[in-house]
Amino acid sequence: MVAPVTTAKTAGHAALEVEVVFRESTVTSAFATSPMKLLTPRSRGECVWAYTSSFGGGLVAGDQTQLELKLGPESRCFVGTQASTKVYRNPAELPCGHATRATVANGATLVFAPDPVQAFAEASYAQQQEFYLAPDANIVLLDWFTSGRAARGERWAFSRFTSRNKVNVGDKTVFLDSLALDADDGDLNAPHRTGRFNCLGVLLLVGPKLRDVAQKILVEVGAAPVLRQAALVFSASPIADGAVLRIAGEQVEAVGRELHKYLAQLNPLLGDDPWARKW
């Protein structure tokens, strides 16, 4: 049995614990404090489904939210968001960000696939996510973000965006990825930075239950032709017991469809397709 989730209910703190109870994955503990919200429309079954959200529809200057996840042995859990994570204007550049920390026990599977982060003009946002897996645990991690409200002329107009992902299996770090975009370093949409793209993302799969899907991604992406000035570009690389897919697209919707093509292969683990009515 995993240790209980943290009981200290500080502002912007959400926690979820999932364990196998009578052969079904079950939410055994869950809470959230404002501005965080935590919804569990499927709290028991083949796989738990949970969604995070926030009061006000996004993060304002000074918001610091955190999510704690704990999965017991052989449990399964999908974690998504109700919609894109909106980060509102923050001209004073007050601290604003989100942190996720997850522990996944042996045989358990965590599919962590939120919608993209959308930072508005003059927004400042820092995200840090850490996942600690037992040797036979499994994880799918999706981290993606957009150029902002491009239709309103706010294309790559935020002040600063940082994201850091760390995945440990046992005592070994198998994936460490950091990205920082700071307007102080120059025009964010310059050709040598984000250029013509409006959405960037990374999809990671690690674990014995995900080997077949990871291998399919490596084979399919490896066989895809490389086209000059393609609206959608991607690459895939093998890592320890898995694969990582990186993707960039001119249209957010096109990136979403491409990601769903790969994520749909997880439906047998999830019991259904949680993206069917979203993408």
GUPA-211968 format. One record per atom (N, C-alpha, C): x, y, z. Coordinates in steps of 0.02 Angstrom, whole numbers, plus 50000, padded with zeros to 5 digits. Layout:
N
XYZ ...
***
This chain:
279
500434994050000 500005000050000 500445006250000 500255011349959 500655017349957 500505021650018 500955026150032 500845030750088 500275035450071 499895037850122 499335042250108 499575048850079 499125052250042 499315058650013 499405063750069 499775068950054 499895074250102 499245077250125 499165078450190 498545081150217 498565088750226 499155091750221 499195099050228 498875102350168 498325105850181 497935108750126 498115116150117 498675117350086 498865124150071 498505126550009 498505133049997 498155135849939 498435133049874 497995131349828 498205128949763 498505121949763 498305117749811 498595111149818 498065105849803 498215101249759 497775095649745 498165089149752 497815083949774 498145077449784 497655071949767 497935066549740 497535060849719 497925054449734 497575049649765 497875043049778 497435037749747 497745033049711 497385027749677 497685021049697 497255016349715 497485009549732 497005004449702 497214998249698 496784992849676 496384990349736 495714990749730 495264988449782 494774983449750 494774977349773 494354972049744 494454971749668 495084971749647 495294970749578 495134976649531 494954982349559 494824988149516 495204994149542 495464998249496 495805004449515 495295009049547 495465011849605 494985015549644 495315021749675 494965027349673 495195033349708 495085032249782 495625032249820 495575031249892 495665037749931 495915042849899 495985049449931 496035054749877 495675060249887 495705065749839 495485072249873 495835077549859 495615084149882 495945089549839 495675095549843 495965101349808 495755107649843 496195112549844 496045119049874 496105124449820 495705129649827 495695135149779 496395138149770 496585139649707 496185139749646 496175133049608 496445127749636 496445121249602 495765117849610 495575114049558 494995109649561 495205102749536 494915097549566 495075090649547 494425086849537 494315084449476 493705080749460 493885073549445 493475068949469 493595061849457 492955058649430 492795059849366 492185057049337 492175049449335 492775046349334 492815039049337 493265037349396 492965036649455 493355035749516 493495028449531 493205023949492 493325016749504 493205012949439 493625008049426 493535004049365 494195001349341 494214999549277 494834997049248 495385002149253 495195008549246 495665014049251 495305020149279 495605023449328 495325029649355 495455035349306 494955039649297 495045045749257 494975051749303 495445056349299 495425062349340 495625068349297 495325074149314 495465080249276 495595085949325 496105089849310 496245095849350 495985101949314 495815106949353 495585113349326 495735118649377 495495124749365 495605130149412 495025134949411 494875137849469 494365142949472 494595149049432 494145151749392 494335157449350 494585155349282 494665148849272 494855146449206 495595146849189 496005149049236 496715149549222 497115152049281 497745153449270 498195155749323 498315163249316 498255166749372 498385173849373 499045175149409 499275181349406 499905183149437 499905181149511 500425177649531 500495175549601 500255168549616 499875165549569 499635158749581 500215153749578 500245149449629 500735144049631 500355137749650 500225133449601 499835127449613 500285121249613 500035115949645 500415109749647 499935103749648 500165098449617 499775092349613 500205086449636 499925082549681 500275076649708 499885070449688 500225065649657 499915059449635 500275053449665 499885048549688 500175042349713 499765036449688 500105031949651 499775026049623 500055019849658 499595015749684 499795009549716 499935004049665 500194998349687 500374992949642 499804990749596 499964990049531 499514987549480 498924992249464 498884998049494 498335002649480 498465006349414 497925009249387 497975013149326 497615019849336 497895025049309 497595031649316 497755036049256 497245039249229 497325044349178 497205051149210 497655055849199 497585062649224 497615067449166 497075071349157 497055076349105 496825083049133 496645087649089 496375094049110 495715095249073 495295099549102 494655101049070 494745104649004 495265108749001 495405112748941 496135114848945 496355118948898 497035121348900 497155125448964 497775125148989 497955129049048 498125136049026 497695140749043 497795147749022 498185151449076 498675155149054 499085159149099 498975166549081 498665170249126 498465177149111 499045182149118 498915188149095 499415193549095 499715194249165 500365195649165 500735196449228 501295201449216 501115207749201 501645212649185 502145213849240 501945212549303 502405213449359 502865207349368 502725202049328 503115195849331 503155192949402 502575192749435 502545189549500 502625181949491 502855178349542 502925171149535 502265167949515 502275163949463 501675160549440 501895153949408 501605148449433 501825142149405 501455136249434 501675130349414 501355124149436 501895118749445 501785114549495 502245109049508 501845102549516 502095097249486 501795090649492 502315085849520 502105081749567 502545076449593 502135070049597 502385064849565 502015058449563 502465052749582 502185047949619 502535041649633 502095036049606 502405031349569 502035026049536 502345019349557 501935015249588 502185008849616 502245003549563 502534997849581 502644992349535 502004990149500 502044989349434 501474987049395 500954992349380 501004998049411 500515003449402 500665007249337 500145010549310 500205014449249 499885021249258 500285026449245 500035033349247 500065036249177 499495038549153 499465042149089 499325049449107 499835053549102 499795060649122 499785064749057 499185066849037 499115069948971 498655076048973 498885081549001 498475087649002 498425090848934 497945095248926 497905099448866 498495104448869 498625107948813 499225112248812 499165118348857 499735121048876 499765127448911 499715133048860 499315138048876 499225143748832 499375150148871 499955152948860 500165158948897 499975165248858 499615169848891 499395176048859 499985181048855 499865186548822 500375191848817 500575194248886 501215195248897 501505197648959 501435192649017 501285186449000 501235181349052 501925178749070 501985176149131 502605173049154 502415166649190 502715161049170 502495154549196 503085149749202 503105146149258 503625141149270 503295134649291 503475129249258 503185122649272 503735117649287 503635113749340 504125108549357 503745102149375 503925096549342 503565090349351 504065084649364 503945080849416 504395075349434 503985069049444 504235063549416 503895057149418 504385051849442 504195048249495 504625043249524 504295036449517 504595032149477 504315025649459 504685019949492 504315014949514 504615008649535 504865005149472 505315000149478 505624997049419 505134994349368 504544991949388 504064989149340 503464993649329 503525000049346 502985004849335 502995007449264 502455010849245 502375013349177 502125020549178 502365024549130 502125031449126 502075033749054 501545037449040 501475041348979 501445048649001 501895052648976 501925059748994 501875064048932 501375068348931 501295073148876 501385080148904 501825083948873 501945090848893 501975095048830 501485099548821 501475103648761 501195110548776 501355115348733 501135122248743 501065125848676 500685131248678 500535134948616 500865141848618 500805145248562 501095151948556 500685157248591 500105155448617 499665160248651 499035161448610 498735167248618 498125168948582 498315171948514 498545167548470 498795169848404 498265173448365 497635171348370 497085174448333 496975181648355 497205183448414 497135190248439 497795194148434 498255191448396 498885194948386 499385194048442 499255189148487 499705187948543 500125181748529 500475181848475 500865175948455 501565176448486 501735171648529 502375171548565 502505178448598 501975180948631 502015187648661 502095187348737 502155181348765 502245180948838 502955183048857 503045184348921 503695186648946 504195180948957 503925175548988 504375170049004 503975163649014 504265158148988 503955151548996 504515146549008 504455142749062 504945137449075 504585131049093 504865125449073 504575118949089 505145113949100 505085110049153 505595105049169 505255098549188 505445093149156 505165086549170 505725081749190 505605078149243 506095073249266 505725066649280 505995061049254 505705054449266 506255049949292 506135047149350 506595042349380 506285035449381 506665030349364 506465023449372 506935020349422 506665018549481 507095016549535 507525022449557 508175021449561 508615026949581 508975030149521 508715028749460 509045031249400 508595036149363 508865041749343 508505046549302 508535044349229 507955042849200 507935040449131 507725045849082 507445051349108 507235056849064 507275063349103 507625068149074 507685074849103 507665079849046 507145084049046 507025088548990 506855095449017 507215100448993 507095107349015 507035111948955 506585116748960 506495121748907 506375128448939 506675133648911 506565140448936 506515145248877 505985149048875 505885154248825 505795160848862 506265165448853 506255171748889 506305177448838 505825182048841 505815187648794 506425192148802 506735192048861 507335196048872 507915193648829 507875187548805 508405184748763 508315186348689 507765189848673 507635191548603 506935189648582 506765191248521 506105189948493 505955182348495 505415180548528 505255173448536 505075170148470 504785173848423 504575170748360 505085171848304 505705173348324 506235173948274 506345167248240 506585167248178 506675161048140 507095155748175 507595157948214 508025153148247 507755150948316 507145153448334 506845151348397 506205147348383 505625150448387 505005146748373 504795147148300 505025152348266 504895152948194 504165152648175 503995148348127 503315147948101 502855143548142 503125140348193 502735135548232 502335138948287 501745136148300 501305138848352 501155133848408 501455128048403 501355122948455 501955118348458 502215117148517 502785112748528 502605107748583 502845101648576 502675096748627 503145090848629 503095087148684 503485081048693 503035075748724 503095069548698 502705063948723 503195058448742 503165056248804 503615051148830 503225044948850 503495039148834 503215032748855 503775028548884 503675026148945 504175022048979 503825016549019 504065010449013 503815005049054 503654998749014 503644993049047 503534986649012 502864986148977 502334989249004 501674988848973 501604993348912 502104997548901 502085002448846 502595001048792 502944995448797 503474994048749 503224993548678 502664990148669 502404989248601 502204995848570 501865000048608 501655006648582 502265010948567 502765010748612 503375014648601 503735012348538 503755005848527 504095003148468 503725005148404 503055005148406 502675007248348 502815014548330 502865018648381 503025025748368 503705026448336 504195022948362 504875023348334 504885021148261 504535015748246 504525013148178 504155017848131 503565020148152 503165024448109 503495031148096 503755034248148 504085040748139 504725039948100 505085034548112 505715033348076 505605032448001 505015029847982 504875028647912 504545034647877 504335039647915 503995045447885 504495049747846 504285052247787 504735056447747 504835063347780 505405066247768 505555073047792 505425077847735 504935082247745 504725086847693 504945093947710 505195097347661 505415104247671 504815108747686 504885112947738 504365117647758 503705114147775 503745108147802 503145104547822 502785108247879 502125108047878 501735111347929 501775107847997 501985101547994 502045097548055 502695093548051 503125094348100 503755090748100 503825087048167 504135081148165 504205077248226 504805072648221 505035070448278 505585065648282 505455061048342 505725054948338 505645050248393 506315046948408 506445046048472 507075043048493 506945037748546 507335032348545 507265027348598 507605029748662 507305027948719 507635029048783 507555022548823 507795022348883 507775016248923 507055013848930 506915007948901 506265004648906 505685009048881 505815012948827 505285017148801 505495021448743 505135026848733 505275031348677 505045038348694 505335043248660 505125050148668 504995053048598 504415056248591 504205059348529 504205066948539 504525070548495 504515077848496 504155080248434 503735085448442 503315087648388 503245095248387 503205098148328 503095105248319 502625106248261 502145110748267 501665111748214 501455118948207 501255120748146 501005127448133 500315128448162 499925122948167 499245123348193 499175118948255 498885121748309 498805117948370 498365111848358 497845112648318 497385107048305 497735101248270 498185102848225 498545097548189 499005093748236 499325097248283 499735093948332 499315089348376 498725091848396 498275087848436 498055081448401 497895082048337 497695076048300 498265071048294 498865073448283 499435068948277 499575065448344 499535069148398 499635066148464 499095060848479 498475062548461 497925057948475 498025051448436 498315051848378 498435045748339 498855040748378 499335043248415 499765038848455 499435037148523 499125042148553 498815040948619 498225036148615 497885035948557 497315031448550 497515024148558 498155022648547 498385015848556 498385013748629 498285018448674 498265016948746 497565015248770 497065015748726 496375014748747 496255008148784 496575002548764 496474996348802 496684996948875 497205000848889 497425001948958 496945006448996 496645011248960 496225016348992 495495014248996 495305009048960 494615006848961 494165010448912 494405015748879 494025019548830 494495025048805 494225029548764 494625034948735 494425041548769 494825044048816 494645050348851 494695056448807 494995055848747 495055061548703 494535061648647 494105056648645 493645055848588 493205061948577 492995065148630 492545070848623 492895077548636 493575077348637 493945083548649 494335085548586 494665080648554 495095082148497 494775079748432 
***
